[in-house]
Amino acid sequence: MSARRAHGIENSVARQGDYVINWGLFDFEAPNFVYRFVKGETDYMAGAASTDRFLEMYRREGRAVVEQTLNLTPAEKMRVIELTDRNLLPANRVYRYNYVLDNCATRPLAVIEQAIGDTLSLGVASLPAEDVSTFRNAMRHYHVNYPWYQFGIDLALGSGIDRRISMREMSFAPEALEDMLSLAMRPDGVKLVDNTAVLVGAEGASPVLSPTPWFLTPMFWCNLVLVVSVGVSAAQIRRKSPGVAAKIFDTLFYLVMGLTGCVIIFLVVISVHEATSPNWLLLWLNPLCFIPVIAVWVKRMEKLLFSYQILNFASLITLLVLFCCGVQSPNAAFIPLIVADGVRALSCIIANRNA
């Protein structure tokens, strides 16, 4: 998280003395918070807290606080205070949060540039080049210890976060912004950051989780689904008809995919977040997946199931081609699931033709 500290400033709306302005506050108890968050209508707030209280909170949570002292003229400092105070007014403190375009990191950067009256020449974030190429790759870099979180992001957010981004757009990530500001130059050619100090070290219980054990990662469980899919499909082809195990697998497998498809459709159609649409995963995850859930148990629906699996297999091939062309970047754990789906589709087609 990024925040701005000010001290020794009189006549501030925030408070006199030493305080921190944080643009990353939200009210989880607000009506319909979860629904509004999913819909992309999350409201965040700017708030002020004493620096001592702010540092103590981070110290208790084992989170580091790094302070960058900015090289500003007296007039620019006062302009920063004026802009911040304006942000803290009841009519202005609440803003519509956007994960990559308008968040707790981009807001203080905007205040600094408005105070200076020009854009800064930002430095380069110290990440591998591939990790700063798109929003999604940057997220994967920071979520490396949170594979299920990234799995969900890759399901929910579509091809909009796979476009090439500029280094400036990397400022959405607080850690990247810290790197970029440390090397930033003012319009007059002077370094923006005058001094850097660690106010709180990352000691004790860290809020960053340890790497997820391999047997709890999405990749492990998705590969397990693939193994089961191959097993029941081989038995189906050998018997020329699906057994009970194959029917149970299809019911559970396609039920989960159908429900996931409904969530994705909601995000694409209803959500106002621009990053959710288009989402090419709809070729794979959509309400049509509910057809096998019922059709595998109803004899007279065999032709419908056969037609669905032909369409399904063609859609999976199309999706893989889009992945290869870079239209949308898949989570690595999607691949075994897509292959598992393709294996089930092929086994149904082959068994039907041999029947």
N, C-alpha and C positions, 0 to 999 in steps of 0.2 A: 504494500500500500504506500502511496505517496501522500505527504502532508506538508504544510508550510508552517514554519515557526517564526514568531516575531516577539521581540522583547524590547523594553525601554521605549515603547510607543505610547504616547498620551492621547486621550480623546478618541479611543478606538471603540467601535460598536461592540467588538468581541469582548474585550476587557482590557484593563490596563495591566501591565506587568509582563510576565513571560508566559506565552500561551502557544498552542498548536491549533492550526485550522485543518480539519479533516473533511474531505469531500466524499468519504466512503461510508457514511452512516445510512442505515435504513431501519425501518420499523417492521420487524417480522410479525408483529401483532396487528398490523394494518389489515383492514377487511380484504379478504380474497387475495392475500399476498402471494400465495403459491400460484394461483390461477393467473394473476397479473404478471408474475415473473415469467411463467411459461409463455404467456401471450406476448411478452416483450414490452409490457407496460410497467416495468419496475421503476419506482421513484426512489432516488437516493437524495440525501441531504448533506449540506455543509454544516459543520458545527465546530465550536471552539471549546477547548479544554486546557487546563493548566498544564504546562510542560511536565511538572513533577508527576501529576496524575497520569498523564499519557505514558511517560517513561516507566512508571511503576507497573502499569497494566502490561506493557510489553515485556518487562522483566519477569513478571509472574508467569507469562505464557512462554518464556524461553525464546522470544523473538528479538532479533537484532534491530537496532535503530542506528542508522548512519545519517549524520548531519552534514549537509553541504552548505557552507556559508557563501552567499552570492555576492559578487562584486557589483554593487549597484550604487548609483549616485544618490545623494540625499533626496533629490526630487523623485527619482525612480522608486526609492523606498517608500516615500509617502504615497506615491501612486499605487504601489502594491497594496498598501494598507487601505486606501480608498476603495480599490476594486474588491478587495477581500471583504471589507465591511459591507459593501453593496451586495455581495454574494450571501452574506449572513442575514440580510433583512428578511423578515417572514415571507414577504412576497417573492423573494428570489432564491431562498436557500434550498428549495426542493427542485430537483431537475430530473428529467427523464433519462435514466441510465441506459447506456449502450455499451456492451461489453468491450468492443474494440474501437469505438469512435468517440465516445464521450463518457469518461469514467473518472475515478479518483486520481489517476495519473495525468490524464490529458487536461483536466481542469486547472490545476496549479501551473502547468506549463503555459496554458493560455493566458493566465493572469500575469505571469512574468513577461511574456512577449507584449502584452497590451501595455504594461507599465513602461517597458523600454521603448515601445513605439515602432518596433520592427521585428522581423523574424530572426531567430537565432540560427547560427550555423552549428547544428548539433553534431556531436561526435558519432562514432560507430559503436554499436553495442558489441560487447565481447562475446558473441555467439558464433558458432560455425555458420558459414554462408548459407548452407541449406536451411538452417533453422530460422533465418530471418527473411526467407524468400516469400512466405505466405503467412497469413494469420494462423492457419491451422498448424503449420510446422512450428511456429513460435509457441503455440499452446502445447504441442507435444513435447517441446524441449522443457517447459516448466512443469508439465504434468507427468514427467517420466516415472515418478513414484506413485502415481495415481492412475493406473491403467484402466480401472473401471470408470472413473470420471471422464477420461479421454474417450473411452468407448462410447459413453453416452453423448458426449459432445459431437463425435463423428457421426452418430446416428441422427442427431437433431439438427445439426447445422449443415447446410448444403454447399453447393459449389461457390457461393459468394465469398467464402473465406479461403478459397484456393487461388484467388487471383494474385498476381505478383504485387507486392507492396513496397513502398519506399521505406528508407531507413527512418524517416520522420514518423511514419505510421506505426513503427515499432514502439513508439512512446506509450502505447496503451498498456505495456507491461512495466510495472514499477521498477523491477530490477534492470531492465533494459534502459529505462529512462535515466536511472542513476548513472549508468555507464556513459550514456550520451551527453548528459549534463557535465560530467567530469571533464570532458574534452571540448565542450561547447565554447564557441567564440561569440562575443558581442558584435554588433554591427561595426563598432569602432576598432575591431581587431584585438580587443583585450579578452582574456579568459573570463568566462562567466563565474566559475567556481573559484573562490579565493582560498578556501580551506576545506578539508574533509576530516571529520572526526567521528569515531565510533562512540556513541553515547551509551548504548547498551549492547553488550556482546551476546551472541547466541549461545547461552549457557543453560544448563539444566535440561528440563524436558522440552525438546524441540517440537514445535507445531508441525514440522515437516515429517511426514511418515517415512519409515524405513522402506526400502524397496519391497514390493509385494512378493511373497514367496511364489515360485513358479507354478505351484499346484493350485494357487488361488487366482491366477491371472485369467483374463478373458481368453487368451490364446490357448491355454491348457483346456479349458472347458469347451471351447469351440472345436478344438481338435478331437475331444472326446465325443462330441456330437457327430463329427464326421466319421469316426470309427464305427459308431453305432449305426449310422446311416448306411455305410458300406456293408455292414454285417446283415442288416435286415433286407437290404436290396439284393444281395447275393442269394439269400434264401428265397426271396420272392421270384427272382429269375429262374432259379432252379426248380421251384414248385410251380411256376407259371401262374401263380396267384399269390396275393399277399396273405401272410399268416396273421395271427392275432398280434404278434409282436410288432409287425410292420404297421398294422392299423393303429395300434396304441402310439407308436412312435410318430406316425403322421399326424394323428390327432393333436398330440402335445406340441410337436414341432410347428405345424402350420397354425395352430391356435396362437402361439406366442408371436409368430411372424405377422399374423393378421392383426393382433392387438397393437403390435409395434407400428404397423402400417397405418392404423387409425390415428395414433399419436402423431406420426409424421405428417399425415394429411392435415390434422389440426394445426400443426406448426406452419405448414406451407400456406394454407388457406386463411386461417384466422390470425395467426401471429403477425404482429406489425414489425417484428425484427427482420431487417432486410437479409440477414445471413441464413435464414431458414428456407428461402426459396430462390431458385429452384433446388430441389433435392432429388437427384437422380436415383437415390435408393428406392424411390417409389416403384421403379421397374421391378424390384425384388420384393419389397415389403409394402403390401397394400391389402385392402379388404378382400380381394379375390382369393387371398390365401385361406379364407374361411371355407372355400369350396371343398378341399380335401378333408377338412375336419368332419364334415357330414358325409361326403360322397364315398369315403372308404368303407362305410358301414351300410350303404344302401345299394343294393344290386342294380337297380334300374338307373342309377346315376353313373354307371361305369363310363358311358360315352362322354358325359360331361366332364368327368375326371380326366379321361384321356385327352380331350380337347384342351382342358386347362393346362395339363402338364406339357403339351406341345407349345402352347403360348408361353408358359412359364420358362421352359428351357430356352426359347428364343429370346426372351427378355433378359435372362441371365447372361447369355452370350453378348447381347447388346451392352449390358452394364459393364461387363469385363472389358469390352472394347473401349468404352468411355473412360474407364479407369486407366487403361494403357495409354490413351491419348491425353491424359492429364486434365480431363474435364472436371473430375472430382476425385479427390484423394481418399481412398478407403482406409479405414483402420485395418491393420494387418490381420486382426482376428476375424474380420468379415469374410476373408477368403475361404477358410475352411467351412464356414457356414454356407456360403454360396455354392461351394463344391458339394457339400452335403445335400443341398436342395437340388442341384443338378443331377446328382446320383439318384435321388428319389424320383426325379422326373424321368430320367432315362429308364430306370427299372420298371416304372409304370408303363412307359411306351413299349418297351421290349416285351414285357409280360403280356400286354394287351394284344400285340401283334402275333405272339406265339400261341395265344389261347385258342 
